[in-house]
Amino acid sequence: VMTMEGGSLLVSEEFWLIAGTSKGRAILEMHDGLLEIGTELRIGGWGSRGGHVQLDGGTIRAGALTLRENGSINIRSDGKLILDSDVSVSIQEAVDAGMVMAYNGTGQVRIEYDSNEDKTIASAQMLSKEASVKVKVDRYSSWSADRLLWGRFFEHHGSDVYPGIYEQYLVNTSFEPWYHKDENSPTPVKDVKEWLVFGDVEETEGVAYPWEPFGVESNPLFELSSDSLNSETAQKIVRTMGTGNVPVGVAQRIMLPDYRTDQYRVRLFVKAEETVEQIEILLRDYGTKEIVDSVSFPVSSQWQPVEGLLNLLGHQASSKRYGRQGIYELAVVTPDPGILLLDQMTVFPTDAVNGCYNPETIEVLRDAGVTTIRWPGGNFASGYHWQDGIGPVDQRPTRPNLAWAGLENNHVGTDEFLEFCEIAGLTPIICVGFGYASVSEAAAWVEYVNGCPETTYYGALRAQNGRYDPYAIEIWQVGNEVYGSYQIGHTDAADYATRYLDYYDAMKAADPTIKVMAMGRDPGYHTDDENAWNKTLFQIIGDKMDIMDIHRYVRGIRNESDLELWDLT
């Protein structure tokens, strides 16, 4: 630290204020007097804190100013910095590297060129606490902000997708064994973010979690049976002859938007053996156990779908989730002895857009001016196979959610997501997984989305699934956070960049009009590698990088304690 309290100091040539160690800092504190520098004042350093001039008073006069990385000047109201040459370009470059500012609680820096004295003056001006802005509406440039800056990130996981986008309220709709992470998982167990609406549900042997036994006083037998409609298992319920008239089955605690609508469409595939003749679907208030509505169906020895309507008739649940969602219990039971098999069950409110999309999410996205959404993630994207999510919904396989634990029923796939974007007026960005998705799989996905139905195999498959016209999606990303050890398929920058080129060529061959986005690393969030990841990508990928996603995390002020980290004066 060098301090000047008055007097004058003449430096005939350069004056360097440089921190030469990784944690060092070089400081000049000037309260009064004159520091005259013959040529250049250079401030900065290799340290994380660098060099700093605190100009509380007096004058610094120099031939030129250079601010290196981590260099800064703080000019208070009585301080003055005079530069003996026109350094407007150097000032601009310096601001990019370091920082010039004035501070007294209400100060600003004014940098001006004095033509009479042939010098540039940087001084602190007093301002009132109330600021004013003048906008000249008749003067504007040809530049404009890209509308896609106002986007949102969407992780295909938990309530973000069900019911956030696809307003279906049951979990584990196909009655599969629940997937938990363990030491054999493709990502660390510590990174589990296992999602459930109600996390206090205990697992019961033979019952598909988070379903629970219903009518346990009748001692029914439960089993996950391989005799399923699709995927691995169905829920098997065995009701013995001696259980009386108590209904027996399985139930799940769910939340419903009873503040918005009364009617809910329920659908289920069912199969019975021996003497089971009918099933009943009950909807109960979870708090009071009052049966709000029920619907019954006959069953047979073959898999068949049954569908009905449950009506709340104005009922409001006695307990709420998130302050307004009503908490209910949905049960599938039978009064008959014998064997009952259940598979593929869904519950939708009847006011869902196109029968399945959440109207509240669409409204919120429109009100917020959101322009784009990236899908399917996020960590989820690294373990996703897009062909699991196309074709008839009832025939799509349920898969383990390898990134977060739990299950993914694939009811929302490519066509559903893109239809949702069209309804909400959003520009989709599709993220191709770098983990399990091969180069050929990525190229096939581009063809499915954008390919001609008359001349391409996957374009024809899309048409067969109900969408003839190509979606014409422009932006495609390769990989998500592949630098992280928590990511399926994570690797180093050189390997990612080299393999990215294979993805780029294959995806461009499927559609030359698309823009392929590389997975960069936020240099402001990750400060441990001096931006080495991004530099490596530029060196290897070159002009085959249409866009780089630096993956910016903008945290903002999340709670009251965060305010203490900010100088709000």
C-alpha positions in Angstrom: 0.0 0.0 0.0 1.3 3.4 -1.0 -0.3 6.5 0.6 -0.1 10.2 -0.4 -1.3 12.7 2.1 -0.1 15.8 0.2 2.9 17.3 -1.6 4.0 16.1 -5.0 5.8 13.2 -6.6 7.3 13.1 -10.0 7.8 9.8 -11.8 9.8 10.5 -15.0 8.6 7.5 -17.0 6.1 4.7 -16.3 4.3 4.0 -13.0 3.1 0.4 -12.6 0.7 -0.7 -9.8 0.9 -4.5 -10.3 0.0 -7.4 -8.0 2.6 -10.1 -8.8 1.2 -13.0 -6.8 -2.0 -15.0 -7.1 -3.6 -13.6 -4.0 -1.7 -10.2 -3.8 -3.0 -6.7 -4.2 -1.2 -3.5 -4.9 -3.0 -0.3 -3.7 -2.3 3.4 -4.1 -4.3 5.6 -1.7 -4.3 9.3 -2.5 -5.9 11.8 -0.2 -4.2 15.1 -1.4 -1.3 16.3 -3.5 -0.1 15.7 -7.0 1.3 12.5 -8.6 2.8 13.3 -12.0 3.7 10.4 -14.2 5.8 11.0 -17.3 4.4 8.3 -19.6 2.0 5.5 -18.5 -0.1 4.7 -15.4 -0.6 0.9 -15.6 -2.8 -0.9 -13.1 -3.7 -4.6 -12.8 -2.0 -7.8 -12.0 -2.1 -11.6 -12.0 -3.7 -11.8 -8.7 -7.4 -12.4 -8.1 -7.6 -8.9 -6.5 -5.0 -7.1 -8.7 -4.1 -3.4 -8.5 -6.2 -0.6 -7.3 -6.1 3.3 -7.1 -8.2 4.9 -4.4 -8.3 8.6 -5.5 -10.1 10.3 -2.6 -8.5 13.7 -3.3 -5.6 15.4 -5.1 -4.6 14.9 -8.7 -3.0 12.2 -10.8 -1.6 13.3 -14.1 -0.2 10.8 -16.6 0.6 10.5 -20.3 -1.6 7.4 -20.7 -3.8 4.9 -18.7 -3.7 1.2 -19.1 -6.0 -1.0 -17.0 -5.1 -4.7 -17.1 -7.2 -7.6 -15.9 -8.2 -7.0 -12.2 -7.3 -3.4 -12.3 -9.5 -0.6 -11.0 -9.7 3.1 -10.1 -12.1 4.5 -7.5 -12.4 8.3 -7.8 -14.3 10.1 -5.1 -15.7 13.6 -5.3 -12.5 15.6 -4.7 -10.2 13.4 -6.9 -9.1 14.1 -10.4 -7.4 12.0 -13.1 -5.8 14.0 -16.0 -4.4 12.1 -19.0 -2.2 14.1 -21.4 -3.4 12.5 -24.6 -6.7 11.5 -26.2 -7.2 8.0 -24.8 -10.8 7.4 -25.6 -10.0 4.1 -27.3 -7.7 3.1 -24.5 -10.4 3.9 -21.9 -12.9 1.7 -23.7 -10.4 -1.2 -23.8 -9.6 -0.5 -20.2 -13.2 -0.7 -19.1 -13.4 -4.1 -20.7 -10.4 -5.3 -18.7 -10.8 -3.5 -15.4 -13.0 -0.8 -14.0 -13.0 3.0 -13.7 -15.6 4.4 -11.3 -16.2 7.2 -8.9 -17.9 6.7 -5.6 -19.3 8.7 -2.8 -22.7 7.1 -2.5 -24.1 9.2 -5.3 -21.1 9.6 -7.7 -20.3 8.9 -11.3 -17.2 9.1 -13.5 -17.2 11.7 -16.2 -14.5 11.1 -18.9 -14.1 14.0 -21.3 -11.6 15.4 -23.8 -10.5 18.9 -23.2 -9.5 20.3 -26.6 -8.1 23.6 -25.2 -5.6 21.8 -23.0 -5.2 18.8 -25.2 -5.9 16.3 -22.5 -8.5 13.8 -21.3 -10.0 14.4 -17.8 -11.6 11.7 -15.7 -13.2 13.3 -12.6 -15.9 12.6 -10.1 -19.1 14.7 -10.2 -21.6 15.0 -7.5 -25.1 13.8 -8.3 -28.3 13.9 -6.5 -29.8 10.6 -5.3 -32.6 11.0 -7.9 -31.4 10.1 -11.4 -33.0 11.1 -14.6 -32.8 9.5 -18.1 -33.4 11.2 -21.4 -34.5 9.1 -24.3 -34.3 10.5 -27.8 -36.9 8.5 -29.6 -35.9 9.8 -33.1 -32.4 8.4 -32.8 -31.8 4.7 -32.8 -29.4 2.2 -34.3 -29.9 -0.8 -36.5 -29.0 -3.2 -33.7 -31.6 -4.9 -31.6 -31.6 -7.5 -28.9 -32.3 -11.1 -30.0 -35.8 -12.0 -28.9 -34.5 -15.4 -27.9 -32.7 -13.8 -25.0 -36.0 -13.9 -23.1 -36.1 -17.7 -22.8 -36.6 -20.2 -20.0 -34.9 -23.4 -19.1 -37.1 -26.5 -18.9 -35.9 -29.7 -17.2 -37.9 -32.8 -18.2 -38.3 -33.9 -14.6 -41.0 -34.1 -12.0 -43.7 -31.5 -11.7 -42.0 -29.3 -14.3 -43.4 -31.6 -16.9 -46.3 -33.4 -15.1 -48.5 -31.4 -14.6 -46.4 -28.3 -15.4 -46.7 -28.8 -19.1 -48.7 -32.0 -19.6 -51.4 -31.7 -17.0 -51.6 -35.3 -15.8 -51.5 -35.7 -12.0 -50.6 -39.3 -11.3 -47.0 -40.5 -10.7 -45.9 -43.9 -12.0 -48.8 -44.3 -14.3 -47.7 -47.7 -15.6 -47.1 -49.4 -12.2 -43.3 -50.1 -12.6 -40.6 -50.7 -10.0 -39.4 -47.4 -8.7 -35.8 -46.5 -9.8 -33.5 -45.4 -7.0 -29.8 -44.5 -7.5 -27.1 -46.7 -6.1 -23.4 -47.3 -6.5 -24.0 -48.8 -10.0 -25.8 -45.7 -11.2 -24.3 -43.8 -14.2 -24.1 -40.6 -12.0 -23.2 -40.1 -8.4 -25.8 -41.0 -5.8 -25.1 -37.7 -4.0 -26.6 -35.8 -7.0 -30.1 -37.4 -6.5 -32.9 -35.0 -6.7 -35.6 -37.5 -6.5 -39.0 -35.9 -7.1 -42.3 -36.7 -5.6 -45.3 -34.5 -4.9 -45.6 -36.2 -1.4 -42.3 -37.3 -0.1 -43.6 -39.0 3.0 -45.1 -42.0 1.2 -43.6 -45.3 2.4 -42.8 -48.1 -0.1 -44.9 -51.3 0.3 -43.6 -54.6 -1.1 -45.5 -55.6 -4.2 -47.1 -52.1 -4.7 -45.8 -49.8 -7.4 -44.4 -46.7 -5.5 -45.8 -44.1 -4.7 -49.1 -46.1 -4.9 -50.3 -47.5 -1.5 -52.5 -50.4 -0.5 -56.1 -49.6 -0.1 -58.3 -51.8 2.1 -55.4 -53.4 4.0 -57.6 -54.7 6.7 -58.9 -57.2 4.2 -55.3 -58.7 3.9 -55.1 -58.5 0.1 -52.0 -59.7 -1.7 -50.0 -57.4 -4.0 -47.5 -58.1 -6.7 -45.8 -56.4 -9.6 -46.7 -58.8 -12.5 -44.9 -59.3 -15.8 -48.3 -59.7 -17.4 -48.4 -56.1 -18.4 -49.8 -53.9 -21.2 -46.3 -52.5 -21.9 -43.0 -51.9 -20.2 -42.0 -54.3 -17.5 -44.9 -54.7 -15.0 -48.5 -54.2 -14.1 -50.1 -53.9 -10.6 -51.5 -57.2 -9.5 -54.1 -57.3 -6.7 -55.3 -60.6 -5.3 -58.5 -60.5 -3.3 -59.2 -63.7 -1.4 -62.7 -65.1 -0.7 -62.6 -64.3 3.0 -62.2 -60.6 2.9 -65.9 -59.6 3.1 -67.4 -56.6 1.3 -64.5 -54.2 2.0 -63.2 -52.8 -1.3 -59.6 -53.8 -2.0 -57.1 -52.1 -4.3 -54.4 -49.4 -4.5 -54.5 -45.7 -4.0 -52.4 -42.6 -4.6 -52.4 -39.2 -2.9 -52.6 -36.5 -5.6 -53.2 -32.8 -5.9 -55.8 -31.3 -8.2 -56.6 -27.7 -9.2 -60.1 -27.8 -7.6 -60.0 -23.9 -7.4 -60.2 -23.9 -11.2 -62.3 -26.9 -12.4 -64.5 -29.6 -11.0 -64.3 -32.3 -13.7 -61.4 -34.8 -14.3 -61.1 -37.4 -17.0 -59.7 -40.7 -15.7 -58.5 -43.5 -17.9 -57.1 -47.0 -17.1 -56.2 -50.3 -18.7 -57.5 -53.2 -16.7 -57.6 -57.0 -16.9 -59.3 -59.5 -14.5 -59.0 -63.2 -13.7 -61.3 -65.7 -12.0 -64.4 -64.0 -10.5 -63.6 -60.3 -10.6 -66.5 -58.6 -12.5 -66.1 -54.9 -11.9 -63.8 -52.2 -10.6 -64.5 -48.9 -9.0 -62.5 -45.7 -9.1 -62.9 -43.6 -5.9 -61.9 -40.0 -5.4 -61.6 -39.1 -1.7 -60.8 -35.9 0.2 -57.5 -36.9 1.7 -58.0 -35.0 4.9 -61.5 -36.1 5.8 -61.6 -39.4 3.8 -65.0 -38.3 2.4 -65.8 -39.9 -1.0 -66.3 -37.0 -3.3 -67.2 -39.1 -6.4 -66.8 -42.5 -7.9 -67.2 -44.4 -11.2 -67.6 -48.1 -11.9 -66.6 -50.3 -14.9 -67.1 -53.9 -15.9 -63.9 -55.9 -16.6 -62.9 -58.9 -18.6 -60.1 -61.4 -19.0 -58.4 -59.3 -21.7 -56.6 -56.0 -21.4 -59.1 -53.2 -22.1 -59.2 -49.4 -21.6 -61.9 -47.9 -19.4 -62.6 -44.2 -19.2 -64.9 -42.1 -17.0 -65.5 -38.7 -15.5 -65.0 -37.7 -11.9 -66.9 -34.6 -10.7 -66.1 -32.6 -7.6 -69.4 -30.8 -7.7 -67.9 -27.7 -6.1 -66.1 -29.6 -3.4 -62.9 -27.9 -2.0 -60.4 -30.2 -0.4 -59.9 -29.8 3.3 -56.1 -29.5 2.9 -54.1 -27.7 0.2 -50.7 -28.1 -1.5 -48.8 -24.9 -2.4 -51.6 -22.9 -0.9 -54.3 -23.7 -3.4 -54.0 -27.2 -5.0 -56.5 -29.5 -3.3 -55.1 -32.8 -1.8 -57.1 -35.9 -2.7 -56.7 -39.7 -2.8 -57.5 -41.6 -5.9 -58.2 -45.4 -5.5 -58.8 -48.3 -7.8 -60.7 -51.0 -6.0 -62.8 -54.1 -6.5 -65.4 -55.6 -4.2 -65.1 -59.0 -5.9 -62.7 -61.9 -5.0 -60.1 -62.9 -7.5 -57.2 -61.3 -9.4 -57.1 -57.8 -10.8 -54.4 -56.3 -13.1 -53.9 -52.5 -13.6 -51.8 -50.6 -16.1 -51.4 -47.2 -17.8 -53.7 -44.9 -15.6 -54.0 -41.1 -16.2 -56.0 -38.2 -14.7 -56.5 -35.0 -16.6 -58.7 -31.9 -15.8 -61.3 -31.5 -18.5 -60.3 -27.8 -19.1 -56.7 -28.8 -20.2 -55.8 -27.3 -23.6 -56.2 -29.9 -26.3 -57.1 -32.3 -23.6 -53.7 -32.4 -22.0 -51.7 -29.1 -21.7 -51.7 -27.0 -18.6 -53.6 -23.7 -19.4 -52.1 -21.9 -16.4 -48.5 -22.6 -17.6 -49.4 -21.3 -21.1 -50.9 -18.1 -19.6 -47.9 -17.5 -17.3 -45.4 -18.0 -20.2 -47.4 -15.6 -22.4 -47.7 -13.0 -19.6 -44.0 -13.1 -18.9 -43.1 -12.6 -22.5 -41.1 -15.9 -22.6 -39.9 -16.5 -26.2 -38.0 -19.8 -26.1 -37.7 -23.0 -24.1 -34.9 -25.6 -24.3 -35.9 -29.2 -23.9 -35.5 -31.9 -22.7 -32.9 -30.6 -20.3 -30.8 -30.4 -18.4 -29.2 -33.5 -16.9 -32.2 -35.5 -18.1 -31.2 -34.9 -21.7 -28.0 -36.9 -21.3 -29.9 -40.2 -20.6 -32.8 -39.6 -23.0 -33.7 -41.5 -26.1 -36.1 -39.6 -28.3 -37.7 -42.6 -29.9 -39.1 -43.6 -26.5 -41.4 -40.6 -26.7 -43.1 -41.0 -30.1 -46.1 -42.9 -31.3 -49.2 -43.9 -29.4 -48.9 -42.8 -25.7 -50.2 -46.1 -24.3 -47.5 -48.0 -26.1 -44.5 -45.8 -25.0 -42.1 -47.5 -22.6 -41.6 -46.2 -19.0 -37.9 -45.7 -18.4 -35.7 -45.1 -15.3 -34.9 -41.4 -14.9 -31.1 -42.0 -14.9 -30.2 -38.4 -14.0 -32.6 -37.8 -11.1 -34.0 -41.2 -10.0 -37.6 -42.1 -10.3 -39.4 -42.9 -13.5 -40.2 -41.3 -16.8 -43.4 -42.5 -18.6 -42.6 -40.6 -21.8 -46.1 -39.3 -22.2 -44.4 -36.0 -23.3 -42.2 -36.6 -26.3 -41.1 -34.7 -29.3 -44.5 -34.1 -30.8 -46.1 -33.1 -27.5 -43.4 -30.6 -26.6 -43.4 -29.0 -30.0 -47.2 -28.8 -30.0 -47.1 -27.1 -26.6 -44.6 -24.6 -28.0 -46.9 -23.8 -30.9 -49.8 -23.3 -28.6 -47.8 -21.0 -26.2 -46.1 -19.1 -29.1 -42.6 -20.4 -28.1 -39.5 -21.0 -30.2 -38.2 -24.5 -29.2 -34.5 -25.3 -28.7 -33.8 -29.1 -28.7 -30.9 -30.4 -26.7 -29.4 -33.7 -28.0 -27.9 -35.8 -25.2 -24.2 -36.3 -25.4 -24.2 -39.2 -23.0 -26.3 -42.1 -24.3 -27.5 -40.6 -27.6 -25.3 -41.7 -30.5 -24.4 -39.5 -33.5 -26.8 -41.4 -35.8 -29.6 -41.1 -33.2 -29.1 -37.3 -33.1 -29.2 -37.1 -36.9 -32.3 -39.2 -37.0 -34.0 -36.9 -34.5 -33.3 -33.9 -36.7 -34.8 -35.8 -39.6 -37.9 -36.8 -37.6 -38.5 -33.1 -36.6 -37.5 -31.4 -39.9 -37.5 -34.1 -42.6 -39.8 -34.2 -45.6 -42.5 -36.8 -45.2 -42.3 -37.8 -48.8 -38.5 -38.3 -49.1 -37.1 -39.2 -45.7 -37.7 -42.3 -43.4 -38.2 -40.4 -40.2 -40.1 -37.6 -41.8 -42.6 -40.2 -43.0 -42.7 -41.7 -39.4 -43.6 -38.3 -38.1 -46.4 -38.0 -40.6 -47.6 -41.5 -39.5 -47.7 -40.2 -35.9 -50.0 -37.4 -36.9 -47.8 -34.5 -38.0 -47.3 -34.2 -41.7 -45.6 -30.8 -42.0 -42.0 -30.5 -40.8 -41.6 -28.5 -37.5 -38.6 -26.6 -39.0 -36.8 -26.3 -35.7 -33.7 -24.2 -36.2 -31.5 -24.4 -33.0 -30.1 -27.7 -31.8 -27.7 -28.1 -28.9 -25.2 -30.9 -28.5 -24.9 -31.9 -24.8 -25.6 -30.4 -21.5 -22.9 -29.5 -18.9 -20.7 -32.3 -20.1 -17.9 -30.9 -18.1 -19.5 -31.9 -14.8 -18.8 -35.3 -13.1 -22.5 -35.5 -12.3 -23.4 -35.6 -16.0 -24.0 -38.8 -17.9 -21.3 -39.0 -20.5 -19.2 -36.2 -19.0 -15.7 -35.7 -20.5 -13.0 -33.1 -21.0 -13.1 -30.2 -23.4 -10.8 -31.7 -26.1 -12.8 -34.9 -26.3 -16.1 -33.1 -26.3 -15.0 -30.8 -29.1 -13.6 -33.6 -31.2 -16.8 -35.7 -30.9 -19.0 -32.6 -31.4 -17.7 -32.3 -34.9 -19.2 -35.8 -35.7 -22.6 -34.7 -34.3 -22.4 -31.4 -36.3 -21.6 -33.1 -39.6 -24.3 -35.8 -39.2 -27.0 -33.4 -38.0 -26.2 -30.9 -40.8 -26.4 -33.7 -43.3 -30.0 -34.4 -42.1 -30.9 -30.7 -42.4 -28.3 -28.1 -43.6 -30.5 -25.2 -42.5 -30.2 -25.9 -38.7 -27.9 -24.1 -36.3 -25.9 -26.3 -34.0 -25.0 -25.0 -30.6 -21.9 -26.1 -28.6 -22.0 -26.6 -24.9 -19.8 -23.9 -23.4 -18.9 -23.1 -19.8 -19.9 -19.9 -18.0 -16.6 -18.2 -17.2 -18.3 -16.1 -14.5 -19.8 -19.1 -12.7 -16.8 -21.4 -13.2 -13.7 -19.4 -12.2 -11.3 -22.3 -11.7 -10.0 -22.9 -15.3 -9.4 -19.4 -16.7 -11.9 -20.1 -19.5 -9.9 -23.0 -20.7 -13.0 -25.1 -21.7 -14.3 -22.4 -24.1 -10.9 -21.7 -25.5 -10.4 -25.4 -26.3 -13.8 -25.5 -28.0 -13.0 -22.6 -30.3 -9.6 -24.0 -31.2 -10.9 -27.4 -32.2 -14.4 -26.7 -33.5 -13.6 -23.5 -35.3 -16.3 -22.4 -37.8 -18.5 -25.5 -37.1 -19.8 -23.8 -34.0 -22.9 -21.9 -35.1 -23.7 -20.9 -31.5 -22.0 -21.3 -28.2 -24.1 -21.7 -25.1 -22.0 -20.4 -22.2 -24.7 -21.7 -19.9 -25.1 -18.6 -17.8 -26.5 -19.1 -14.3 -28.2 -15.9 -13.1 -29.1 -16.4 -9.5 -30.4 -13.0 -8.5 -31.6 -12.2 -5.0 -33.4 -15.3 -3.8 -34.1 -14.4 -0.1 -33.6 -11.8 2.5 -30.2 -13.0 3.5 -28.9 -12.5 0.0 -29.5 -8.7 0.5 -26.5 -8.6 2.9 -24.2 -9.5 0.0 -25.2 -6.4 -1.9 -24.2 -2.8 -1.2 -27.5 -1.2 -1.9 -26.3 2.3 -1.2 
